[in-house]
Amino acid sequence: MKIYSDSELAQIIDHPLFHLVSATADSMGLECYVVGGFVRDLFLQRSSKDIDIVVTSSGTDHATTGNTRNSIRLAEALQQKLGRHTHLSVFKNFGTAQLKAGGSEMEFVGARRESYSHDSRKPVVEDGTIDDDQRRRDFTINAMAIGLNSNDFGHLIDPFGGLSDLENGIIRTPCDPDITFSDDPLRMMRCIRFATQLAFTIEDNTFDALTRNKERINIISGERTIDELNKIIMSPTPSRGFIDLERCGLLEIIFPELYALEGVETRQGRGHKDNFYHTLEVLDNVAASGGDLWLRWAALLHDIGKPRSKRWDPLAGWTFHNHNNIGAKMVPQIFRRMKLPMDERMKYVEKLVELHMRPIAIADDEVTDSAVRRLLFEAGDDIDNLMLLCHADITSKNESRRQMFHQNFKLVKEKLVAIEEKDRIRNMKLAVDGDEIMQMFNLTPSREVGQLKNAMKEAILDGIIPNEHDACTEFLRQEYQKMK
């Protein structure tokens, strides 16, 4: 982060596009300011091409024409000056205009003040001053504005100490946080999301307001909530966000299955690891390896079946048998409820959750060709991501145990490469399909066809026969004779 003076800010925004906005606004008698994320990111020294501009009439006569109309008029005037290489979109329902020019995207909105009813996050909007507009914003770091008119070009307006909060790494609301969060409960998710993305700390009173207002999240649509949750998941250290969600009580409301992983139960002096914090460690490991959103979701859900599978065994202690299969069956339910896509992305997560124990089981035993062939066959093109997830799942604090797991995993990886080069099992297509099996033995679609096909597949995976037409047909004839 870097602190800039007004003169330095004027130099930073010394760009033909900003000067054109300035001159056009001056000629129309309008005041305009660049606000929000663009200003915040200037001080954080992060690039941002999305520029929000707030417009109001000059002086105190801000309600004469209407700030919303003035913002659209300004955008229209700029489009005419910029010519045919620009694109203007007007969203009358939202009172905004969007102008795309020179690789940048500028959104124009009239300065406003807002009031809310208790059962809706849709505000009653009235024209306001720049001060009103800053006051309605979610956090101090997003409530800074820079003047664009010629008389205050580059001047920072920071009435709530956003610059100081940026410098100290603090997320805080400009006004009473209870009002801020109750008015628009999505801001609670945004609060934790910004803290997670920026590695900032949520100010105590602001955090306490999250707890007091957590039930208000229920009026927010699943689509809006999951959008913020995905941004938390895609942050550099997503565990920060999930710990804050758990601490303030939001996690239990929006993601009860993950919340259920928390805690350690002890019986006869024997406990199990806290599967919530283990899951977050696995998620952070996947994030550190550059995993995409859906691999991170697989990490988040890999042990989601453990609460339902937990059993006490007097000899073995706590067990979680079959938690991978139970968890895989939970994936579609969770995706559907949370408004996540029910397509191949869900199936990918479901597959990884189901298979995540397989490489570990292979590593624990003798690494046989047969076991590796089966793993390759079932994982297909997702084998590399599955291995990455399983590697991330090694979180034991026992150094010798960690070393043993890593050494065994190395053997599995080497075997995977060798088997793939030799047998081409990944996405294997059987040399004889079901139609040919029916023709060979004059069968109709039936259980016998499935049994023959499965027996052939198992023989190939066990290395008994190669996946070649002649070998497969001979094997099938022998199997058919046994069935008669």
VEXDREN-2710 file (C-alpha; in Angstrom, 1 decimal):
% VEXDREN-2710
k/r/px/py/pz
1/MET/0.0/0.0/0.0
2/LYS/1.0/3.6/-0.6
3/ILE/-0.3/6.9/0.6
4/TYR/-0.7/9.6/-2.0
5/SER/-1.2/13.3/-1.7
6/ASP/-3.9/15.0/-3.8
7/SER/-1.3/16.3/-6.3
8/GLU/0.0/12.7/-6.6
9/LEU/-3.5/11.4/-7.1
10/ALA/-4.1/14.0/-9.8
11/GLN/-1.0/12.7/-11.6
12/ILE/-2.1/9.1/-11.2
13/ILE/-5.5/9.8/-12.8
14/ASP/-3.9/12.1/-15.4
15/HIS/-5.6/10.1/-18.3
16/PRO/-7.4/11.5/-21.3
17/LEU/-10.6/9.6/-20.3
18/PHE/-10.7/11.2/-16.9
19/HIS/-10.0/14.6/-18.3
20/LEU/-12.8/14.2/-20.9
21/VAL/-15.2/13.3/-18.0
22/SER/-14.0/16.3/-16.1
23/ALA/-14.4/18.8/-19.0
24/THR/-17.8/17.3/-20.0
25/ALA/-19.2/17.5/-16.5
26/ASP/-17.9/21.1/-16.1
27/SER/-19.7/22.1/-19.3
28/MET/-22.9/20.6/-18.1
29/GLY/-22.8/22.1/-14.6
30/LEU/-22.4/18.7/-12.9
31/GLU/-20.2/17.5/-10.1
32/CYS/-18.6/14.1/-10.5
33/TYR/-16.4/11.8/-8.5
34/VAL/-14.7/8.4/-8.9
35/VAL/-15.6/6.3/-5.9
36/GLY/-15.5/2.8/-4.4
37/GLY/-13.2/0.0/-5.4
38/PHE/-11.2/2.0/-8.0
39/VAL/-10.1/4.4/-5.3
40/ARG/-9.4/1.7/-2.8
41/ASP/-7.3/-0.2/-5.3
42/LEU/-5.3/2.9/-6.2
43/PHE/-3.9/3.0/-2.6
44/LEU/-3.5/-0.8/-2.6
45/GLN/-1.5/-0.5/-5.9
46/ARG/-3.8/-2.9/-7.6
47/SER/-5.0/-2.4/-11.2
48/SER/-8.7/-1.9/-11.7
49/LYS/-10.5/-1.3/-15.0
50/ASP/-14.0/-1.0/-13.4
51/ILE/-14.6/2.6/-12.6
52/ASP/-17.6/3.9/-10.7
53/ILE/-18.5/7.5/-11.1
54/VAL/-21.0/9.4/-8.9
55/VAL/-22.7/12.4/-10.4
56/THR/-24.6/15.3/-8.8
57/SER/-25.6/18.8/-9.8
58/SER/-23.3/21.7/-8.9
59/GLY/-23.9/23.6/-5.7
60/THR/-26.9/22.7/-3.5
61/ASP/-29.4/22.4/-6.4
62/HIS/-28.8/18.6/-6.7
63/ALA/-32.5/17.7/-7.1
64/THR/-33.5/20.1/-9.9
65/THR/-33.1/17.6/-12.8
66/GLY/-32.5/14.5/-10.8
67/ASN/-29.1/13.0/-10.2
68/THR/-30.0/9.7/-11.9
69/ARG/-31.0/11.5/-15.1
70/ASN/-27.9/13.7/-14.9
71/SER/-25.6/10.7/-14.6
72/ILE/-27.2/9.1/-17.7
73/ARG/-27.0/12.5/-19.6
74/LEU/-23.3/12.7/-18.7
75/ALA/-22.7/9.1/-20.0
76/GLU/-24.6/9.9/-23.2
77/ALA/-22.6/13.1/-23.8
78/LEU/-19.3/11.2/-23.3
79/GLN/-20.4/8.5/-25.8
80/GLN/-21.0/11.2/-28.5
81/LYS/-17.5/12.7/-27.9
82/LEU/-15.7/9.3/-27.8
83/GLY/-17.3/8.1/-31.0
84/ARG/-18.2/4.8/-32.5
85/HIS/-15.6/2.8/-30.6
86/THR/-17.6/3.1/-27.4
87/HIS/-20.6/1.2/-26.2
88/LEU/-23.3/2.6/-23.9
89/SER/-25.8/0.6/-21.9
90/VAL/-28.5/2.3/-19.8
91/PHE/-30.2/0.4/-17.0
92/LYS/-33.2/2.4/-16.1
93/ASN/-34.4/0.0/-13.4
94/PHE/-31.2/0.5/-11.6
95/GLY/-30.7/4.2/-12.5
96/THR/-27.2/3.6/-14.0
97/ALA/-25.4/3.9/-17.3
98/GLN/-22.4/1.8/-18.3
99/LEU/-19.8/3.1/-20.8
100/LYS/-17.2/0.8/-22.3
101/ALA/-14.3/2.7/-23.8
102/GLY/-10.6/2.2/-24.4
103/GLY/-10.5/-1.1/-22.4
104/SER/-12.1/0.5/-19.4
105/GLU/-15.6/0.1/-18.1
106/MET/-17.2/3.2/-16.4
107/GLU/-20.5/3.0/-14.5
108/PHE/-22.3/6.3/-13.9
109/VAL/-24.8/6.7/-11.1
110/GLY/-26.5/9.7/-9.4
111/ALA/-25.5/10.6/-5.9
112/ARG/-28.2/9.2/-3.6
113/ARG/-29.3/8.5/-0.1
114/GLU/-31.2/5.3/0.8
115/SER/-33.7/4.0/3.3
116/TYR/-34.8/0.4/3.9
117/SER/-37.8/-1.5/5.1
118/HIS/-37.1/-4.4/7.5
119/ASP/-38.2/-7.2/5.2
120/SER/-36.3/-6.2/2.0
121/ARG/-32.8/-5.3/0.9
122/LYS/-34.3/-3.1/-1.8
123/PRO/-33.9/0.5/-0.7
124/VAL/-36.1/3.6/-1.2
125/VAL/-33.7/5.9/-3.2
126/GLU/-33.7/9.7/-3.1
127/ASP/-31.3/12.2/-4.7
128/GLY/-28.5/13.2/-2.4
129/THR/-25.1/14.8/-2.1
130/ILE/-21.7/13.2/-2.4
131/ASP/-21.7/13.0/1.4
132/ASP/-25.0/11.2/1.4
133/ASP/-23.6/8.8/-1.2
134/GLN/-20.5/8.0/0.8
135/ARG/-22.5/7.5/4.0
136/ARG/-24.7/4.8/2.4
137/ARG/-21.7/2.7/1.3
138/ASP/-20.7/-0.6/3.0
139/PHE/-17.2/-0.1/4.4
140/THR/-14.9/2.9/5.0
141/ILE/-12.4/1.5/2.5
142/ASN/-15.1/1.6/-0.2
143/ALA/-16.4/5.0/0.8
144/MET/-13.6/7.2/-0.4
145/ALA/-14.0/9.5/-3.4
146/ILE/-11.7/11.5/-5.7
147/GLY/-12.9/14.7/-7.3
148/LEU/-12.9/14.8/-11.1
149/ASN/-14.0/18.4/-11.8
150/SER/-11.4/20.8/-12.9
151/ASN/-11.5/22.7/-9.6
152/ASP/-10.9/19.6/-7.4
153/PHE/-9.3/17.1/-9.8
154/GLY/-7.4/14.5/-7.7
155/HIS/-8.8/15.8/-4.4
156/LEU/-9.5/12.9/-1.9
157/ILE/-12.7/13.0/0.0
158/ASP/-12.5/10.6/3.0
159/PRO/-15.0/11.5/5.7
160/PHE/-14.9/8.1/7.5
161/GLY/-11.2/7.4/7.7
162/GLY/-11.1/4.8/4.9
163/LEU/-7.4/5.6/4.2
164/SER/-6.4/5.0/7.8
165/ASP/-8.4/1.7/7.8
166/LEU/-6.6/0.6/4.6
167/GLU/-3.3/1.4/6.2
168/ASN/-4.1/-0.5/9.3
169/GLY/-5.8/-3.4/7.6
170/ILE/-9.3/-2.9/9.1
171/ILE/-12.8/-3.6/7.8
172/ARG/-15.3/-1.2/9.3
173/THR/-18.6/0.3/8.4
174/PRO/-18.9/4.1/7.8
175/CYS/-22.0/4.3/10.0
176/ASP/-23.7/2.1/12.7
177/PRO/-22.9/-1.5/11.6
178/ASP/-26.2/-2.8/12.9
179/ILE/-28.0/-0.4/10.5
180/THR/-25.6/-1.2/7.7
181/PHE/-26.1/-5.0/8.0
182/SER/-29.8/-4.9/8.8
183/ASP/-30.5/-2.7/5.8
184/ASP/-28.6/-4.9/3.4
185/PRO/-27.7/-8.3/4.9
186/LEU/-25.6/-9.2/1.9
187/ARG/-23.0/-6.7/3.3
188/MET/-22.3/-9.3/6.1
189/MET/-21.0/-11.7/3.4
190/ARG/-19.1/-8.9/1.7
191/CYS/-17.6/-7.9/5.0
192/ILE/-16.1/-11.3/5.5
193/ARG/-15.2/-11.6/1.8
194/PHE/-13.2/-8.3/1.8
195/ALA/-11.4/-9.3/5.1
196/THR/-10.5/-12.6/3.5
197/GLN/-9.3/-11.3/0.2
198/LEU/-7.3/-8.5/1.7
199/ALA/-6.1/-10.4/4.8
200/PHE/-7.7/-7.6/6.9
201/THR/-9.2/-7.7/10.4
202/ILE/-12.8/-6.9/11.0
203/GLU/-13.2/-4.2/13.6
204/ASP/-14.7/-5.5/16.9
205/ASN/-18.0/-3.5/16.8
206/THR/-18.5/-4.4/13.2
207/PHE/-17.8/-8.1/13.9
208/ASP/-20.2/-8.1/16.9
209/ALA/-22.9/-6.6/14.5
210/LEU/-22.4/-9.6/12.2
211/THR/-23.4/-11.9/15.1
212/ARG/-26.4/-9.7/16.1
213/ASN/-27.7/-9.6/12.6
214/LYS/-26.9/-13.0/11.3
215/GLU/-30.5/-14.2/10.9
216/ARG/-31.1/-11.3/8.5
217/ILE/-29.1/-13.3/5.9
218/ASN/-32.2/-15.4/5.3
219/ILE/-33.8/-12.6/3.2
220/ILE/-30.9/-12.8/0.7
221/SER/-31.2/-14.9/-2.4
222/GLY/-29.1/-18.1/-2.6
223/GLU/-27.5/-16.8/-5.8
224/ARG/-26.2/-13.6/-4.1
225/THR/-24.9/-15.5/-1.1
226/ILE/-23.1/-18.1/-3.1
227/ASP/-21.5/-15.5/-5.3
228/GLU/-19.8/-14.0/-2.2
229/LEU/-19.0/-17.5/-0.8
230/ASN/-17.3/-18.4/-4.1
231/LYS/-15.2/-15.2/-3.8
232/ILE/-14.1/-16.3/-0.3
233/ILE/-13.3/-19.8/-1.6
234/MET/-11.1/-18.2/-4.4
235/SER/-9.2/-16.0/-2.0
236/PRO/-5.5/-16.7/-1.3
237/THR/-6.3/-18.2/2.2
238/PRO/-9.9/-19.1/2.2
239/SER/-9.8/-20.6/5.7
240/ARG/-9.8/-17.0/7.1
241/GLY/-13.3/-16.4/5.7
242/PHE/-14.7/-19.7/6.9
243/ILE/-13.4/-19.2/10.4
244/ASP/-15.0/-15.7/10.5
245/LEU/-18.3/-17.2/9.2
246/GLU/-18.2/-19.8/11.9
247/ARG/-17.3/-17.3/14.7
248/CYS/-20.2/-14.9/13.9
249/GLY/-22.8/-17.6/13.4
250/LEU/-23.4/-17.2/9.7
251/LEU/-21.9/-20.6/8.7
252/GLU/-24.5/-22.6/10.6
253/ILE/-27.2/-20.7/8.7
254/ILE/-25.8/-20.8/5.1
255/PHE/-23.8/-24.0/5.2
256/PRO/-25.0/-26.3/8.1
257/GLU/-23.3/-29.4/6.6
258/LEU/-19.8/-27.8/6.9
259/TYR/-20.7/-26.4/10.4
260/ALA/-21.5/-30.0/11.5
261/LEU/-17.9/-31.0/11.0
262/GLU/-16.7/-28.7/13.8
263/GLY/-15.8/-30.1/17.2
264/VAL/-14.0/-33.0/18.8
265/GLU/-15.8/-35.8/20.7
266/THR/-13.8/-37.7/23.3
267/ARG/-14.8/-41.1/24.7
268/GLN/-12.6/-43.3/27.0
269/GLY/-9.8/-40.8/26.6
270/ARG/-9.9/-41.1/22.8
271/GLY/-10.8/-38.3/20.5
272/HIS/-10.8/-37.6/16.8
273/LYS/-9.4/-34.6/14.9
274/ASP/-11.6/-31.5/14.4
275/ASN/-12.8/-32.2/10.9
276/PHE/-13.8/-28.6/10.3
277/TYR/-10.3/-27.2/10.8
278/HIS/-8.8/-30.2/9.0
279/THR/-11.1/-29.4/6.0
280/LEU/-10.0/-25.7/6.0
281/GLU/-6.3/-26.8/6.1
282/VAL/-6.9/-29.0/3.0
283/LEU/-8.7/-26.1/1.3
284/ASP/-5.8/-23.8/2.0
285/ASN/-3.4/-26.4/0.6
286/VAL/-5.4/-26.7/-2.6
287/ALA/-5.6/-22.9/-2.9
288/ALA/-1.8/-22.7/-2.4
289/SER/-1.4/-25.1/-5.3
290/GLY/-3.5/-22.9/-7.6
291/GLY/-6.6/-25.1/-7.7
292/ASP/-9.6/-23.7/-9.5
293/LEU/-13.0/-23.1/-7.9
294/TRP/-14.3/-26.6/-8.4
295/LEU/-11.2/-28.3/-7.1
296/ARG/-11.5/-26.1/-4.0
297/TRP/-15.2/-27.1/-3.6
298/ALA/-14.0/-30.7/-3.7
299/ALA/-11.6/-29.9/-0.9
300/LEU/-14.3/-28.2/1.1
301/LEU/-16.7/-31.2/0.7
302/HIS/-14.2/-34.1/0.8
303/ASP/-15.0/-35.0/4.4
304/ILE/-18.6/-33.7/4.4
305/GLY/-20.0/-37.2/5.1
306/LYS/-18.0/-37.7/8.3
307/PRO/-20.7/-36.5/10.8
308/ARG/-23.2/-39.0/9.3
309/SER/-20.7/-41.9/9.3
310/LYS/-19.1/-41.3/12.7
311/ARG/-19.2/-44.4/14.9
312/TRP/-17.6/-45.4/18.2
313/ASP/-15.8/-48.7/18.2
314/PRO/-14.4/-49.9/21.6
315/LEU/-11.3/-51.4/19.9
316/ALA/-10.7/-49.0/17.0
317/GLY/-12.0/-45.8/18.6
318/TRP/-13.8/-43.3/16.4
319/THR/-14.4/-44.5/12.8
320/PHE/-15.8/-42.7/9.7
321/HIS/-16.3/-45.8/7.4
322/ASN/-17.7/-45.0/4.0
323/HIS/-17.7/-41.3/4.6
324/ASN/-16.5/-40.7/1.0
325/ASN/-19.5/-42.4/-0.5
326/ILE/-21.9/-40.8/1.9
327/GLY/-20.3/-37.4/1.1
328/ALA/-20.6/-38.0/-2.6
329/LYS/-24.3/-38.5/-2.3
330/MET/-24.6/-35.3/-0.3
331/VAL/-22.9/-33.2/-3.1
332/PRO/-26.0/-32.9/-5.4
333/GLN/-28.2/-32.0/-2.4
334/ILE/-25.8/-29.2/-1.3
335/PHE/-25.3/-27.9/-4.8
336/ARG/-29.0/-27.7/-5.4
337/ARG/-29.8/-25.9/-2.2
338/MET/-26.9/-23.5/-2.5
339/LYS/-27.8/-22.6/-6.1
340/LEU/-24.6/-24.0/-7.5
341/PRO/-24.5/-25.5/-11.1
342/MET/-26.1/-28.9/-11.4
343/ASP/-24.0/-29.8/-14.5
344/GLU/-20.6/-31.4/-15.1
345/ARG/-19.0/-29.2/-12.5
346/MET/-21.2/-30.8/-9.8
347/LYS/-20.4/-34.3/-11.2
348/TYR/-16.7/-33.4/-11.1
349/VAL/-16.9/-32.5/-7.4
350/GLU/-19.0/-35.5/-6.6
351/LYS/-16.4/-37.8/-8.3
352/LEU/-13.5/-36.3/-6.4
353/VAL/-15.3/-36.6/-3.1
354/GLU/-16.1/-40.2/-3.8
355/LEU/-12.6/-41.2/-4.9
356/HIS/-10.5/-39.1/-2.5
357/MET/-9.8/-42.1/-0.2
358/ARG/-8.6/-44.4/-3.0
359/PRO/-5.1/-43.2/-3.6
360/ILE/-4.6/-43.1/0.2
361/ALA/-5.9/-46.7/0.5
362/ILE/-3.5/-47.8/-2.3
363/ALA/-0.6/-46.0/-0.6
364/ASP/-1.4/-47.8/2.7
365/ASP/-1.2/-51.2/1.0
366/GLU/1.0/-52.8/-1.6
367/VAL/0.8/-50.6/-4.7
368/THR/-0.4/-53.2/-7.2
369/ASP/-0.9/-52.7/-10.9
370/SER/-4.6/-53.8/-10.6
371/ALA/-5.4/-51.2/-8.0
372/VAL/-3.7/-48.5/-10.0
373/ARG/-5.5/-49.5/-13.2
374/ARG/-8.9/-49.3/-11.4
375/LEU/-8.0/-45.8/-10.1
376/LEU/-7.0/-44.6/-13.5
377/PHE/-10.1/-46.1/-15.1
378/GLU/-12.5/-44.5/-12.6
379/ALA/-10.8/-41.1/-12.3
380/GLY/-10.1/-40.7/-16.1
381/ASP/-8.9/-37.2/-17.0
382/ASP/-9.5/-36.0/-13.4
383/ILE/-6.7/-38.2/-12.0
384/ASP/-4.2/-35.4/-11.7
385/ASN/-6.6/-33.2/-9.7
386/LEU/-7.6/-36.2/-7.6
387/MET/-3.9/-36.8/-6.7
388/LEU/-3.5/-33.1/-5.9
389/LEU/-6.5/-33.2/-3.6
390/CYS/-5.2/-36.3/-1.9
391/HIS/-1.8/-34.8/-1.4
392/ALA/-3.5/-31.7/0.1
393/ASP/-5.4/-34.1/2.5
394/ILE/-2.1/-35.1/4.2
395/THR/-2.3/-32.8/7.2
396/SER/-0.9/-35.0/10.0
397/LYS/1.2/-33.2/12.6
398/ASN/3.2/-36.3/13.1
399/GLU/6.3/-35.7/11.0
400/SER/7.3/-39.3/10.5
401/ARG/3.7/-40.2/9.5
402/ARG/3.7/-37.3/7.0
403/GLN/7.0/-38.5/5.5
404/MET/5.6/-42.0/5.2
405/PHE/2.4/-40.7/3.4
406/HIS/4.5/-38.6/1.0
407/GLN/6.8/-41.5/0.2
408/ASN/3.9/-43.8/-0.5
409/PHE/2.2/-41.2/-2.6
410/LYS/5.4/-40.9/-4.6
411/LEU/5.2/-44.6/-5.3
412/VAL/1.6/-44.3/-6.4
413/LYS/2.4/-41.4/-8.7
414/GLU/5.2/-43.3/-10.3
415/LYS/3.0/-46.4/-10.8
416/LEU/0.3/-44.2/-12.3
417/VAL/2.7/-42.9/-14.9
418/ALA/4.1/-46.4/-15.7
419/ILE/0.6/-48.0/-16.0
420/GLU/-0.7/-45.2/-18.2
421/GLU/2.2/-45.4/-20.6
422/LYS/1.9/-49.2/-20.8
423/ASP/-1.9/-49.8/-20.8
424/ARG/-3.6/-46.5/-21.7
425/ILE/-6.3/-47.1/-19.1
426/ARG/-7.4/-43.5/-18.7
427/ASN/-10.8/-43.1/-20.4
428/MET/-10.4/-46.6/-21.7
429/LYS/-12.8/-47.8/-24.3
430/LEU/-13.5/-51.5/-24.1
431/ALA/-12.4/-53.4/-27.2
432/VAL/-15.8/-55.2/-27.3
433/ASP/-19.0/-53.2/-26.6
434/GLY/-22.4/-54.4/-25.4
435/ASP/-23.9/-54.5/-29.0
436/GLU/-21.2/-56.9/-30.1
437/ILE/-21.7/-59.1/-27.0
438/MET/-25.4/-59.4/-27.9
439/GLN/-24.6/-60.3/-31.5
440/MET/-22.0/-62.9/-30.4
441/PHE/-24.4/-64.8/-28.1
442/ASN/-27.7/-63.9/-29.7
443/LEU/-28.8/-62.0/-26.5
444/THR/-31.2/-59.2/-26.0
445/PRO/-30.5/-56.3/-23.6
446/SER/-30.3/-58.1/-20.2
447/ARG/-28.4/-58.6/-17.0
448/GLU/-26.3/-61.3/-18.7
449/VAL/-24.9/-58.7/-21.1
450/GLY/-23.9/-56.5/-18.2
451/GLN/-22.3/-59.4/-16.4
452/LEU/-20.2/-60.4/-19.4
453/LYS/-19.2/-56.8/-20.0
454/ASN/-18.2/-56.2/-16.4
455/ALA/-16.3/-59.5/-16.2
456/MET/-14.3/-58.5/-19.3
457/LYS/-13.6/-55.0/-17.8
458/GLU/-12.4/-56.6/-14.5
459/ALA/-10.1/-59.0/-16.4
460/ILE/-8.5/-56.1/-18.3
461/LEU/-8.1/-54.0/-15.1
462/ASP/-6.6/-57.1/-13.3
463/GLY/-4.1/-57.5/-16.1
464/ILE/-5.5/-61.0/-17.0
465/ILE/-6.1/-60.0/-20.6
466/PRO/-5.1/-57.0/-22.8
467/ASN/-7.8/-54.6/-24.0
468/GLU/-7.6/-56.1/-27.5
469/HIS/-10.4/-57.5/-29.7
470/ASP/-9.3/-61.1/-30.1
471/ALA/-8.3/-61.5/-26.4
472/CYS/-11.6/-60.0/-25.3
473/THR/-13.8/-62.1/-27.5
474/GLU/-12.0/-65.3/-26.5
475/PHE/-12.4/-64.4/-22.8
476/LEU/-16.1/-63.6/-23.3
477/ARG/-16.7/-67.0/-24.9
478/GLN/-15.2/-68.7/-21.9
479/GLU/-17.3/-66.6/-19.5
480/TYR/-20.5/-67.3/-21.5
481/GLN/-19.8/-71.1/-21.2
482/LYS/-19.5/-70.7/-17.4
483/MET/-22.9/-69.0/-17.3
484/LYS/-24.8/-71.6/-19.2
END
